[in-house]
Protein backbone atom coordinates (compact mmCIF):
# COMPACT_ATOMS: atom_id res chain seq x y z
CA UNK A 1 0.00 0.00 0.00
CA UNK A 2 1.27 3.50 -0.90
CA UNK A 3 0.24 6.66 0.95
CA UNK A 4 0.79 10.33 0.16
CA UNK A 5 0.27 13.28 2.51
CA UNK A 6 0.02 16.90 1.39
CA UNK A 7 -1.87 20.20 1.65
CA UNK A 8 -4.74 18.67 -0.30
CA UNK A 9 -5.07 15.83 2.21
CA UNK A 10 -4.06 12.17 2.42
CA UNK A 11 -4.30 9.81 -0.54
CA UNK A 12 -3.67 6.08 -0.76
CA UNK A 13 -3.07 3.53 -3.53
CA UNK A 14 -3.72 -0.21 -3.15
CA UNK A 15 -3.22 -2.03 -6.47
CA UNK A 16 -1.12 -4.81 -7.98
CA UNK A 17 2.16 -3.69 -9.52
CA UNK A 18 4.14 -4.77 -12.59
CA UNK A 19 5.11 -8.42 -13.12
CA UNK A 20 8.84 -9.28 -13.34
CA UNK A 21 10.37 -12.38 -14.95
CA UNK A 22 14.03 -13.09 -14.18
CA UNK A 23 16.13 -16.06 -15.37
CA UNK A 24 19.59 -16.92 -14.01
CA UNK A 25 22.28 -19.19 -15.48
CA UNK A 26 24.65 -21.01 -13.11
CA UNK A 27 28.23 -20.15 -14.10
CA UNK A 28 29.89 -21.75 -11.09
CA UNK A 29 28.86 -24.35 -8.52
CA UNK A 30 32.00 -25.62 -6.84
CA UNK A 31 32.23 -27.78 -3.72
CA UNK A 32 35.52 -28.50 -1.95
CA UNK A 33 36.42 -30.18 1.32
CA UNK A 34 34.69 -32.95 3.20
CA UNK A 35 31.14 -32.88 4.55
CA UNK A 36 31.82 -31.23 7.95
CA UNK A 37 34.24 -28.69 6.46
CA UNK A 38 32.54 -28.24 3.11
CA UNK A 39 33.16 -25.03 1.19
CA UNK A 40 30.67 -24.23 -1.57
CA UNK A 41 30.77 -21.36 -4.07
CA UNK A 42 28.02 -20.38 -6.50
CA UNK A 43 27.99 -17.76 -9.24
CA UNK A 44 24.85 -16.90 -11.21
CA UNK A 45 24.24 -14.43 -14.03
CA UNK A 46 20.96 -13.64 -15.69
CA UNK A 47 18.54 -11.28 -17.34
CA UNK A 48 14.88 -10.47 -17.09
CA UNK A 49 11.98 -8.33 -18.17
CA UNK A 50 9.39 -6.23 -16.35
CA UNK A 51 6.02 -6.03 -18.04
CA UNK A 52 3.64 -3.07 -17.92
CA UNK A 53 0.89 -4.96 -16.07
CA UNK A 54 0.37 -2.49 -13.19
CA UNK A 55 -2.03 0.45 -13.31
CA UNK A 56 -0.31 3.73 -14.20
CA UNK A 57 -3.27 5.94 -15.08
CA UNK A 58 -4.14 9.06 -13.11
CA UNK A 59 -6.11 12.25 -13.66
CA UNK A 60 -4.46 15.37 -12.23
CA UNK A 61 -7.85 17.13 -12.14
CA UNK A 62 -9.36 14.33 -10.01
CA UNK A 63 -8.73 15.02 -6.32
CA UNK A 64 -9.13 11.33 -5.46
CA UNK A 65 -6.22 10.37 -7.74
CA UNK A 66 -2.55 10.68 -6.86
CA UNK A 67 -1.32 12.90 -9.71
CA UNK A 68 2.28 11.73 -9.59
CA UNK A 69 4.06 9.40 -12.03
CA UNK A 70 6.32 8.13 -9.23
CA UNK A 71 3.40 7.08 -7.05
CA UNK A 72 1.53 4.76 -9.41
CA UNK A 73 1.26 0.96 -9.03
CA UNK A 74 3.01 0.45 -12.39
CA UNK A 75 5.39 2.42 -14.59
CA UNK A 76 3.55 1.87 -17.89
CA UNK A 77 6.78 0.73 -19.56
CA UNK A 78 8.48 -2.53 -20.48
CA UNK A 79 11.87 -2.60 -18.77
CA UNK A 80 14.91 -4.91 -18.77
CA UNK A 81 17.08 -6.32 -15.98
CA UNK A 82 20.65 -7.63 -15.78
CA UNK A 83 21.68 -9.63 -12.73
CA UNK A 84 24.77 -11.23 -11.18
CA UNK A 85 24.91 -13.11 -7.86
CA UNK A 86 27.73 -14.72 -5.87
CA UNK A 87 27.52 -16.82 -2.68
CA UNK A 88 29.98 -18.73 -0.54
CA UNK A 89 29.20 -21.13 2.30
CA UNK A 90 31.42 -22.74 4.90
CA UNK A 91 29.68 -25.25 7.14
CA UNK A 92 26.60 -23.42 8.48
CA UNK A 93 27.65 -19.86 7.63
CA UNK A 94 27.02 -18.22 4.27
CA UNK A 95 27.80 -14.90 2.59
CA UNK A 96 26.15 -13.59 -0.57
CA UNK A 97 26.16 -10.47 -2.69
CA UNK A 98 24.22 -9.62 -5.82
CA UNK A 99 23.85 -6.70 -8.22
CA UNK A 100 20.83 -5.96 -10.41
CA UNK A 101 20.76 -3.18 -13.03
CA UNK A 102 17.37 -2.13 -14.39
CA UNK A 103 17.15 -0.43 -17.79
CA UNK A 104 13.91 1.52 -18.14
CA UNK A 105 12.15 2.56 -21.33
CA UNK A 106 9.74 5.37 -22.10
CA UNK A 107 6.05 4.72 -21.45
CA UNK A 108 3.09 5.77 -23.58
CA UNK A 109 2.89 9.14 -21.75
CA UNK A 110 6.45 10.05 -22.78
CA UNK A 111 7.80 9.47 -19.28
CA UNK A 112 10.93 7.38 -18.62
CA UNK A 113 11.94 6.43 -15.10
CA UNK A 114 15.67 6.62 -14.39
CA UNK A 115 17.72 3.43 -14.55
CA UNK A 116 18.31 1.75 -11.18
CA UNK A 117 21.23 -0.10 -9.60
CA UNK A 118 20.57 -2.41 -6.65
CA UNK A 119 23.18 -4.20 -4.53
CA UNK A 120 22.17 -6.64 -1.78
CA UNK A 121 24.77 -8.17 0.56
CA UNK A 122 23.78 -10.67 3.26
CA UNK A 123 25.28 -12.83 6.00
CA UNK A 124 23.36 -16.05 6.62
CA UNK A 125 23.13 -19.00 8.96
CA UNK A 126 22.01 -22.26 7.30
CA UNK A 127 20.21 -24.93 9.29
CA UNK A 128 19.79 -28.12 7.22
CA UNK A 129 17.05 -30.59 8.11
CA UNK A 130 17.32 -33.52 5.67
CA UNK A 131 16.37 -32.05 2.25
CA UNK A 132 15.05 -28.81 3.77
CA UNK A 133 16.91 -25.66 4.88
CA UNK A 134 15.98 -22.76 7.15
CA UNK A 135 18.16 -19.69 6.57
CA UNK A 136 17.88 -16.57 8.77
CA UNK A 137 19.88 -13.61 7.47
CA UNK A 138 20.95 -10.03 8.07
CA UNK A 139 22.20 -7.68 5.39
CA UNK A 140 22.42 -4.31 3.67
CA UNK A 141 20.70 -3.19 0.46
CA UNK A 142 21.85 -0.13 -1.50
CA UNK A 143 19.78 1.30 -4.36
CA UNK A 144 20.81 4.16 -6.65
CA UNK A 145 18.19 5.78 -8.89
CA UNK A 146 19.03 8.12 -11.78
CA UNK A 147 16.86 11.09 -12.72
CA UNK A 148 13.65 10.46 -14.65
CA UNK A 149 12.99 11.99 -18.07
CA UNK A 150 9.80 13.48 -19.47
CA UNK A 151 9.63 13.91 -23.26
CA UNK A 152 13.41 13.50 -23.36
CA UNK A 153 14.11 16.20 -20.74
CA UNK A 154 15.50 15.32 -17.30
CA UNK A 155 13.03 15.87 -14.47
CA UNK A 156 14.10 18.19 -11.64
CA UNK A 157 16.15 16.54 -8.86
CA UNK A 158 13.58 17.65 -6.27
CA UNK A 159 11.14 15.19 -7.83
CA UNK A 160 13.24 12.17 -8.89
CA UNK A 161 16.51 10.30 -8.40
CA UNK A 162 18.60 9.65 -5.31
CA UNK A 163 19.69 6.72 -3.20
CA UNK A 164 18.47 4.53 -0.34
CA UNK A 165 20.46 2.29 2.03
CA UNK A 166 18.42 -0.27 3.97
CA UNK A 167 19.00 -2.77 6.77
CA UNK A 168 17.60 -6.22 5.90
CA UNK A 169 16.34 -8.95 8.21
CA UNK A 170 14.93 -12.12 6.72
CA UNK A 171 14.41 -15.83 6.65
CA UNK A 172 14.36 -18.27 3.71
CA UNK A 173 12.93 -21.77 3.44
CA UNK A 174 14.62 -23.84 0.72
CA UNK A 175 14.36 -27.27 -0.87
CA UNK A 176 16.34 -28.61 -3.81
CA UNK A 177 13.99 -26.89 -6.28
CA UNK A 178 11.88 -24.36 -4.38
CA UNK A 179 12.80 -21.28 -2.34
CA UNK A 180 10.45 -19.12 -0.27
CA UNK A 181 11.69 -16.04 1.57
CA UNK A 182 10.41 -13.19 3.72
CA UNK A 183 12.47 -10.01 4.23
CA UNK A 184 11.96 -6.89 6.35
CA UNK A 185 13.71 -3.72 5.14
CA UNK A 186 14.17 -0.44 7.02
CA UNK A 187 16.05 2.58 5.67
CA UNK A 188 19.18 3.67 7.58
CA UNK A 189 20.26 6.44 5.18
CA UNK A 190 18.43 7.90 2.21
CA UNK A 191 18.18 10.93 -0.05
CA UNK A 192 15.31 10.47 -2.48
CA UNK A 193 14.14 13.35 -4.68
CA UNK A 194 16.33 15.76 -2.67
CA UNK A 195 14.62 14.64 0.54
CA UNK A 196 11.07 15.07 -0.74
CA UNK A 197 10.37 11.32 -0.63
CA UNK A 198 10.63 9.20 2.51
CA UNK A 199 11.07 5.43 2.04
CA UNK A 200 9.31 3.67 4.90
CA UNK A 201 9.97 0.14 6.26
CA UNK A 202 8.51 -2.67 4.18
CA UNK A 203 8.13 -6.43 3.85
CA UNK A 204 9.10 -8.40 0.74
CA UNK A 205 8.02 -11.97 -0.04
CA UNK A 206 9.64 -13.96 -2.86
CA UNK A 207 9.15 -17.40 -4.37
CA UNK A 208 11.45 -19.08 -6.89
CA UNK A 209 11.87 -22.42 -8.69
CA UNK A 210 15.15 -23.86 -10.03
CA UNK A 211 15.04 -25.87 -13.27
N, C-alpha and C positions, 0 to 999 in steps of 0.2 A: 504494500500500500504506500502511495506517495501522498504527501501533504504539503501545502503551500500556505504561508501566512503573509498577509500584506494589508495595506490601508483599506482595500476593498473587502477584507474579511478572509476567512479560512476556506480553502478549497482542497478537495481530496480526489484521488484517482485510484480506482481498484479494477484493473483489467489485466488480462494475460499479455505478456510481452512477446518479443520476437523469438522464433525457434532457431537454435544453433545446432549444426551438425559438424562434428570434429572427428577426424580419423588420424590415428597415429601409427607409424611404422617402427618396429623394434630394430634399432641399429646395433644394440649391444645388450647381451644378457649373459654375463660371465659369473661363474661361481668358482671360488677357490677355497681351499682349506677343508677340513673335516667338519662333520655335522655340528659339533659343539662350538667350533671356532670358524664357522662358515662366514665368508665374505662374499657378498653378492652385489654386482653393479649392473644397472640398467640404464640404457639411453634410448629415448624415443624422440622421433621427429614426425611432425604431421602438418596437416592443413585442414581448413574447414570453411564453412559458409554460414552466414546468418541471413535468414530469409525475412522479408518484410511482412510478417504475419500479425504483428501487434498493431493496435489502433494508434494512428498518429494524426487524426483529424481534430481540429479545434476551430472555434469561431471566436475571434477576438471581441466581437460585439456582444457575445453571449456571456453574461456575468457568471453563469454556472460552469463555464468551461475554463480550463487553465490555459490561457493564451500564451504558451511558452513552448517552443520547439524542444527544449531540453527536459521538459517535464512530462512528455507523452509516454504511453506504454511502449510504443515502438518508434523506430526512427524513420520508417517509410522507405528505407533503402536496402539493397542487397549488398552485404559486406563480406570481406574475406579475412581469414585468420591464418597465421603461421605460428607454429608451436614447436618448442623443444623442451625436453624434460630429462633430468638426470637424477638418479637415486643410488644411494649406497647403504648397505645394511651389514652390520657386524653383530652377530648373535641376536639380541633382542632390541638393539638400538638402530634407528635408521635416520638418514638425512636426505632431504630432497630439495631440489630447486628447479623451477621451470619458468620459461619466458614465453609470453604470447603477444604477438603484434597484430593488431586489428586494422585493416585497411578499409576505410569507409568510402562509399560512393555517394553521389548526389541523389537526393530523392526527387519525387515528382514536383515538389514545391520549390526546387532550386536550392535546397539547403543541404549542405554536406557537413556532417559532424567530423571533428578533428580525429585523426588517427590516434590510437591508444596503445601504450606499451604497459604490460602487466608482468611483474615478477613476484613469484610466491616462493618463499623459502621456509621449510618446516623441519623441526626435530620431532622424531616419533619414537614411541615404544611399541613393539610388536609382541602381542601375546597370541601364540598359536595354540589352537585347540583342534587337533586332528586336521581336517581339511578346511578349517575355518580360522580366521584371524580377526582379532579386535585390536585397533590401532588408535590410541589417543595421541594427540599431537598439539604442539604449540609452534607458532611461526609468525612471520612478518610478510605482509603484502604491500608492494609499492606500485602505484598506478600513475602514469604520466599521460595527460590528455593535451593534445595540441588544440589550437584555436579552430573554431568552426568557420565555415564559409557560407555566405549567402549570395547567390548569383555571382559566384567567383570572387567575392570580396570578403576579406577576413572580418569576422565579427569582433566587436570590441572586447578587450580582455576582461572588462567588468561583467561580462555575460557568459564567457566560455573559457575553456582551457584551465590548466592548473595541475596540481598533484594531490595525492592522498596516500598516506602511510597508515596501515592498519595492523593492529594486533589480532592474531587468529588463534582461536581455541576450537578444537574439533575432535571428532572420533569417526573412524571408518570401520566398516564391517565387510570383510573380503572373503570370497571363495576363489577357486581356480579361475572362474569365468566372470563372476559378478562382483561389483563393488558398489557399496552404498555408503555415503558419507554425509555428515552434518557438521557445518562449521559456523561459529559465531565470530563476527568481525566488528571491532570497535576502533575508530580512528584515534591515532595518537598524535598525528601532525598532518595538517592539511592546509591547502590554499587553493580553493576552487573558485573560479570566476572572481579573482581578486578579493576573496573573502565573502562574496555575496551568497555563496551556496555552502550549506553545512551538511556534510555527510554524517548521518546518524548510524548507530549500531544496527546490524542486520544479521539475519540467519540465512545460510545458503545450504540447500540440499541437492546432492548430485547422485546420479545412478549411471553406471557404465557397464558394458559387456565386452569382453575380449574374445576375438575370433581366433 
